[in-house]
Amino acid sequence: MKFPSIFRLPRHQRFEIQPRYYDPVKEDLDKRTARIRQEIKNESNGGSVESIREAYRNRRSSNRSADLFQLLMIVIVGLSIGGYLMYGANVYFALFLLIPLYIILRKRRS
């Protein structure tokens, strides 16, 4: 039996779970309708195979230039570390002379 009190005492907190309803049929239907809408959109754009080929060519050419730049940077870092271990700080002066030469040759080619 509870006695009346003038003070409000804290009550225990309740953990309430609101269950979520999962409908696999509806989710599958939504995925299929989204895929069909995407296919219709691609067909209306026309020539999806050609656009895919063109995108692949563009990506491949941009990847080549990025790969070449990464390879060049790895070679420069490797040469600078190896040269420093072999010859000391004089290697850095040689690299500082070669970098402007590379930039000039690069601008001439462009």
N, C-alpha and C positions, 0 to 999 in steps of 0.2 A: 504494500500500500504506500502510495506516494503522499508525502506531506506537502502542503502548499508552502511556497517560498516567495519572498519578495525579490530575490536575486535570480537572474536568468543563468542557468547553468548550461555549459556547452553540451550539445548532443553529439552522439557518434555520427561520423560521416558515412554516407552510404555510397557504395560504388555501383553506379548504374551503367550497364552495358546496353547500348542501343544496337541490336543486331542489324547487319546490313544484308540486304537481299541480293543474291547473285543469280542472275539468269543466264546460263551459258547459251541458250538458244538465241536470246536477244543479242548477246554480244557477238555471236557468230553472224547473225543477220546484219548487224551494223558493220562488221568488217567486210562482208561480201558486198554490201551496197556501196561502201566507200571505195572498194577496189573497182567495182563496175563504173562508178562515177569517174574515177581516175582514168580508166581505159577509154571511156567516151570522150573525156577531155583531151586525151592524147590523140585520138582519132580525129577530132575536130581540128586540132592543130595541124594535122596532115603530116605524112612522112615521118613517123616516129623513128623508123629504122635509120633514116638518113640523119636525123638530129642526134641520135645516139652515137652514130659513127663520128659525126663532127665533134661532139663533146669529148669522145674518147681521144680523137686526134689532138684537140686543144689541150686536154689534160696531159697527154703523153709528152707533148712538146714543152709544156711548162715544167713537167717533172724532170725532163732532161736537163734544162738549164739549172734547176734547183739542185739536182744531183751533181752536176759539174761544179757548181759553187761549193757544195759541201765537201766534195773531194779536194778541191783547191784549198779550202780552209784547213782540212785535215793534214794535207801535205805541208802547208806553211807552218802549222803548229808543230808538226813532227820534225820538220827541218830546224825550226828555231830551238826546240828542246834538245835535239841531237847535236846541233851546232854549238849550243851553249855548253853542253857537257864536253864536247871535243875541243873547242877553240875559245870559249869564254864569251865575254860580252861583245867582242868584235863582230860576231855573227849578226847581232841586232842592227848594227850600223849598215851592214850589207843588205839586210832585209828592208831597212828604211830607204835605201837607194833603189831597190828593185820594185817596191810597191808603186812609186810614182811612174816608173817605166811601164808597169802593167796597166795602170790607169790610162796613160797616154795611148798605148796600143789598143786598148779597149775602145776608147773614144774614136780612134781612127777607123776602126772596123765598123762602128755603128753608123 
